[in-house]
Amino acid sequence: MTGRIRDVGIVEDLRRAQEAYERRDWLAAYVDLSASEPDDLSGDDFLRLAVSAFLTGRRNDCIQALQRAYTCYLDKGNPRFAIRCAFHLGMMLAAGGEHAVAGGWNRRAQRLLETTGEDVPEAGLVAQALMFSSIQSGDFETASRHAATTLELGHRFNDPELLAMGLNANGRIAIYSGRVSEGLSYLDEAMLILADGGVGPIVAGHTYCSLIEACQEMCDFDRAEQWTRMLSGWCDAQPGLVAFTGSRSLHRAQLMRIHGNFEAALAELDLAEHRYREMGPRAAVEAVYLERGEILRILGRLSESEAEFDRAQQRGVDPHPGLALVWLAQGRVDAATAAARRLLGEHRPAIARARLLPSAIEILLAAGDAADARTLSDELSGYAESFGCTELSATADYVRGVVVEDSTGIPLLRRASAVWHSLDVPYEAARCADALASAFRKAGDAASAVIEEGRRRTLLDRLGVSSRSVPAGLSDREVEVLRLVAAGLSNPDIARSLFLSEKTVARHLSNIFTKIGVGSRTAAAAFAFEHKLV
């Protein structure tokens, strides 16, 4: 009688756990399943336990439960579900840096597939694992074939998870191959699959994050915003969810930064870091450091920004070009230039190089290398035309407008400014206003320059960034140089004082003379005294 009552209790506990799982109350499902005796759990129960453990931030419990599920499915003669367990084990272990163990589970999945025949949906999971392995080894052609196999099997078996993974993989590969329009069509379709709600939570979460990451890489702010809202709604609908909420907060912070809500973005990044750490020490928290470093750089908190980039570097991530821009703002032009040239010399996909070029051009211009800056500007314009991305086109127009040395840059800067205003990207709009003010002064249109300087100050005040209330739109570095000129220092003396090259000092002086409308050092010194800059 006692055994029977116990059996009824076990059944009731498992029924309650299954109901919690089905309504996506992951913490309740985890608590009920983990409280059960292992001998009372089936393969399906262990799989539910694994999913619930992962989603509530218990990675080690998830791996152990997946291993038990794998064994149960094999013992019950269900190799197809054993393949699914092996696939997820391989993916999770690889994400945690345990590549050798992950490879062992992937090989187990391949061997099981050979025993069941390849005309089953699980063949798509094996193809997906092989795709990631090929990418890791740098064999993108083979990776593309495996991605196509995953998608083909998803269509054949009408399997939502294979479709989501296959569409995402094919889209990302197409984008990195330079076929941006084709890639975006895959990603858009993948998002529709997720919106239908038939994809399991782990695959759905990873796919959401991958799709938004692709938008960030392309500077496609509109898609990033729409899809981040969808990810947020998906996360909010699942009580107790920990997994993917770090990425959700990171992507929200990135959008806040784009729209100039810097303090809110920093608060969201604190939440993101906390959630990533809940997922374990191997979670990709370095992305938070890079984003925080970028915001602090914009705010002029350079030492704090440098510390964040250093934290990312300590986790094996290249902190440039963000850190190089910090060095530039600190006056360490040679160090920034060396980093930029090193980055430019590295092979990278077109979409990644397009993201690098604006920062590299800014650094080379500051170093006085206008010729290379113009060449790179042409390259960026080519990418913008090829990719057809509005935001990248605006960036290319801004860069081209800054690089050219005559009034032909003004229409480009105006066009870029209009885009940033329409998208509510105030920091980039302020940069355009600064460049337009300089261009107007060079063209002899002082009144228009004053208007743009006022626009710039208004935007920077809104952002909480110092608008440097100095005349003629002088930059911080230009004010420093002008003060030293007023103090009677020669170009070599200024170069030594500010740790710059003489060539860079000469370029700054040329820009200063143009902005303030003088032709001699004596007149420049008089201007500095008149406007109380010294």
N, C-alpha and C positions, 0 to 999 in steps of 0.2 A: 504493500500500500504506500509506504514511504517513497519508494522508487517511482511509482506512478505519479504521485503528487509532484515530485521533483521534475519529472518529465514534462508535466503540464506547465510548471513554472518556467522551465527552459523555453518551451514553445512560446509562451506569452512574452517573455523577454525578447526573444528574437523577432516576434511579430511587431512588438513595439519599436524595436531598433529599425526594422525594415520600413515601418511607416514614417519614422523620423527621417530616414534616408531618402525616401521618395518625396517628402516635402522639403528636402534639402536643408534640414536642420542638422548640420553636420556634427555639431558638438554633442547633441543628444544621441545621435546615432553612434558616435565614437564611444561615449560613456557606456551605453548599454552593451555594445559589442565587446568592448575591451573588458567588461566585467564578467563576461561569460567564460566558462572553462574552454580551453582550446579544443578539447576532444568533442565538445558539443557543436562546433562550428563546421559548416560545409565550405566548399570552395567559394560559393557565392557569398557566404557570410564573411569569409576572410577578405574577399575582394571589396565588399562594402566597407569593412574595417580599414582596409588600406586606403581607399579613397577618402573616407572620413578623417583618417589620421593625417593624410597629406594636406587636406584642405583646412584643417585646424592647426597646422604648423608643427606636426609631429612626424618629421621626415623619417627618423629611425624606426618608429612604430610602423610607418607605411611600408618600408622596405621589408621588415620582418613579416608583416601580414601578406605582402605580395609573394614572398617566398613560400609561406604556408599555403596560400591559394594555389600556387603553381604545383606544389606537391599533391594537393588534394585533387586537382583536375587530372593530373597524370594518373593517380591511383584509381580514379573513377573512369578512366578511359576517355577523357575529353581533351585531346591534345590541342584543339583549336583555342580553347580558353587558356590553356597553359601557354600557348604562343603569345596571347595578349598580355599575360602576366610577365613573361620574359621580356616583351617589348618595353613595357612600362618600367621594369627594373633597369633595363639598359639605358633608357632615356634619363631616369632620375639619377642613376649613378654617374653617368657622363656629365650631367649638369652640375654634380657635386665634385667634379674633377677626378673621379675614380674610373678612369678610362679603361684600364686593364680589366677590371671586374665587369664593367659595362660591356666590353667586347665579348667576354665569356657568355653573358646572358644573350647577347645578340646571336652568337654562334649557336647556342641552344635553340633559339627560336628558328634559325635557318634549318637545323637538323630536323626539328619537329615538323616543319613545313614539308620537308622532303618525304616524310613518312605519311603525311596526309594527302599529298598531291597539292599542286599549286593553284588549282582552280577554286580557291576559297578566299573570302574577304581578308583573312589574316595575312595573305601574301602581300597585301598592300602595306601592312604594318612592317613586315620584314623589308620591303622596298624602301619604306620611310627611314628605317634604321640604317640601311645601306647608303641612303642618300646623305645622311649626316656624317657617316664615316668617310664618304668620298669627299665631302666638303672639307672635313678636317685634314685630309691628306692633300688637298689642293686640286683634286681631279673634278673640276666643275662639269666637264662634259659627261662623265659617268653619273655624277649627281643629278644632272638634268634628266637623264634617261630613267633613273630610279623615281624621280619626282613624277615623271609622266606615267610611269607604271602605277604609282599610288593613285593618281587621278583617274586613270582608265579603269582600275578595279573599283574605285568608288562609284563611277557611273554604272559599271556593269552590275554591281550588287546593290545599287541605290543605298550605299552606306554613308550616312551623314558625316561620321567622323573621318572616314577616308576622303570624302569630298572636301571637307574643311581643310584637312592637312594637305591634300594634294593641290588644291587651288592656291593655298597660301605659299606652298613650296614653289610651285611653278611661277607664281607671281613674283616672289622675291628673287628667284633666279633670273627671270626675264628682266627685272629692273636692274640687277647687278650686271647683266649683259648689255645694258644700254637700251633695251626695248621697253621703255618706260610706259608707253600707252598700253601695250599688250599686257605688261605686268599689272597695271592698275585695274584692267578689266578682270583679271583673275582675282585680285584682292577684293574688288567690289562684290564679286559673286560669292567669295568665301564669307564675307560679312553677311550676306543674305542667308547663307546656310546657318550661321550662328544665330541670326535673328529668328529663324524658324524654331529653335529650341530643342532640336533633336540630338544635339551633340553632348556627349558626356562632359562633366564639369572640368576635368583635368585637361582634356584636349581643347575644350572651349576656352578656358583661361589662357592657356599657352597661345592659342591662335589669336585671341583678342589682342594680347600684348605684342605679338609679332606683327600684326597688321598695323597697330598704332606706331610701333617702332619704325616700320617702313615709311609711314607718312612723315615722321620726324626727320628721317634721313633725307627725304625729298623736299623738306620744307613745305609740305602740303598741309597748311594749317587748317583749312576747311575740313578736310577728311579727318585729320587728327582730332579736331574738336567734336565732330559728330560721333566718331567712334569711341572717344574717351567718355562721352556721355552714355553711350550704350554699355561700355564696360562698367561704369559707375552704377548704372541701374541693375546690371547683372550681379554685381557684388552686393549691393544693398538688399537684393531679394533673397540672400542666403545667410540666415542667422549663424553666427559663430565663424564665418569665413575669415581665414587669415591669409592663406595663399592668394596671390595675385592682388591683394589689397595694397601691398607696397608699390607694385607697378602702377596700380590705379592712381595712387597719390603722386607718384613720380610724374606720370603723364599729366595729371591735373596741374602740378606745379610748373611743368614746361609751358602749358598754355597760359597760366597766370603770368609767367615771365614774359611771354610774347606780348600779352596785352598790358604789360607794365605794372601788374599788381605784385610788386617785388616782395613786400613784407608778408603778404598772404602766401606767396609761393614758398618763402623760407619756412613758414609754419607748416605748410603741407609737406615739405621735404623732411622736416623733423618727424612727422608722422610716418612718412615712407621709410625712413631709416629704422624707426622702431619696428615696423611691420616686417621689413626685410630681416632684421635680427631675430625676430620670432621664428623665422623659417630656418635658422641655423647659421653657423659661422661661414658657410660657403655661399650664402645668398649674395646676389649681385648688387651689393650695396654701393659699389664703386660708382654706379651710374648716378646715385644721389650726390656723391662728392663732386662729380664733374658739373652737375647742374647747379649745385650750391656755389661752386667756385665761379661759375659764369655770372650768376646774379650778383655776387659780392664784387666781382670785377667791375660790372656796370655801375654799381653803387659807389665805386671808388674806394672800397674797403680792401685795399690791395694785399696787405699782409694776411688778412683772414682768407682772402681768395687763394693766395699762394698755398696756404696751409691745406685747404681743401683739395687742390690739385695734387699736392704732395701725398695726401692720404690715398687718392686714387692710384697714384704711381706705385705706392707701396703694395697695392693689391694687383700689380702687374699690368695696369692699364696706362697707355700713353696719354699723359695729361695735356698734350698739345693738340691744336693750336691755342687752347685757352690759356695755358701757362705762359706761352710765348707772348701773348697779348698783355698779360700782367707784367712781364719783364719790360715790354715796350712802354707801358704806362709808367713804370719805375725809372725809365731812362736807360735801361740796359739794352740798348738797340743792337749791339753786336751779338749778345746772347740770343735775343729774339730772332735776329736774322739767320743765325746759324741753325736754330731749331726749324725755322720756316724752310730753309733750303734743304735741310735733311728730309723733312716731310715731303717736299716737292720731288725729291729724288727717289722716293719709294714707290713701288708699283702698287696701285690700288684701283678698284673699279671706278668707272666714270662717275657714278653717283656719289661715291665717297670723295673723289677728287674735286668734284664741283662744290662740295661743302667746305673743303679745305681752302679753295682758292681765294675767297674774299678776305680771310684773315691774312693769308700769305701776301696778298697784294698790299694790304694796309701796312704790313711790316716792311715790305720792300720799298714802298713809297717813303716811309719815315727814314729809311736808311739811305735815301737818295738814289735808288736804282729805278728810275722811271722807265727805262727801256724794257727791263724784264717785267715790270708791272704792266706795261701796255701789252706785252705778248701774252701774259697770263689773263689779262682782261679779255683779249680776243678769244682765248680758249674758253673762258667762262661764258661768254656770249654764245659761243657755239653750242655748249651744253644746254643753255637755257632754251635756245631755239629747238634743239633736238628733243628735249624732254617735254616741252609744252607746259611747264609748271609756272603759274602766275607769280608765285612768290620768288622763285629762282630768277625769273625774268626781271622782276623789280630789283633784286640784288645785283644782277648783271648790269642793269641800267645805271644804278647808283655807282657801281665800281667804274664803269666806263665814263660816267660824268665826272668823277673825281680824277681819273687818270689823264684825260685829255687836257691840253693846256690852252684851249681857246673857248670861245662862246658856244661851240657845237655841243658842249656837255650840258648846257642849260636845259634843252628840251628833254634829254635823258633823265636828268635829275628831277625835273617836274613830273615826268611820267612815273618815276619810282615813288615820288612823294605822294602822288594821287593814289597809288596802289596801297601804300602803307596806311594812309588816312582811311581809305575805304575798308580795310581789314582791321582797323583799330590796333595798329602796331606802333605805339607812340615813340618808342626808343629809336626805331629805324626812321620814323618820320622826322625826329629831331636831328638825326645825323644828316638826312637829306637837306633839312633847312640850313644846317651849318655849312654844308657844301655849296648850296645855292647862294648863300650870303657871300661866300668867298668868290664864287664864279661871277656874281653880279659886280662885285668890287673890281675884279680884274677887267670886266667889260666896261667899267666907268659908270655903272648904274648904281650909285650910292643909295638912292631912295629905296630901290627894291631890296638892296642888301639889308637896310635897316628893318624892313618889314620881316624878312626871313629871320633876322637875329631875334626879333621880338617873338616870332612863332617858336623858335627854338627854345628861348627862355621859358615860355609858357608851358611847352611840352615837358621840359626837364623839371620844372617846378611841380608839375602834376605827378611826375614819377618819383619825386623825392631825391633827385640827383642834382648836385650842385650845377647851377646854370652859369657859373663863373661870370659874375656881373662885371665884365670888363669890356671896354669898347672894341669895336671892329671885329668881334668874333674871334679874338685871339684864344688859342688853346692854352692849357696849363703849361705845356712845355715852351710854347712861344713866349708866354709871360716871363718864365724863368730866364730865357735867353735875353729878352729885352731888358730885364732888370740888370743883368750882368753887363750888357752893352752900356747901360746908363751909368754903371759903376766904373766904366773905363776899361773893361777887360777886352783883350784882343780875341780873335777867333780861336787861336791855339789855347789861350787861357780858359776860355769858355768850355772848349772841348774837354780839357783836363778836369775842370770843376764839375761838369755834368756827366763825365764818363761817356762822352760821345766822340764820334770821329769829326775831324774838321769839315769833311764833306757834308755831314749831317747838319752841323752848325751853320754852314753857308746856305744850305737849303732852307733852314728855319728862318734865317735872316731875310732871304729873298721873299718868303711868304709873309713875314712881318712887314717888310717895306711895302709890299703890294696891298696888304690889308689896311695899313694905317695911312697909306698914300704919301710916303716920304721917299727920298732918294739918297739919304746919307745917314751915317751912324749918329752924327750930331743932332739931326732932326728927329731921329728915332728916340734918342735920349731925352730930348725936349718933350716929346709926346709922352714918354713914361712919367716924367715929373708932372706934367700938366694934368694927367689923369690919375695921379696919386698911386701909381703902380710901384713906386719905390719910396 
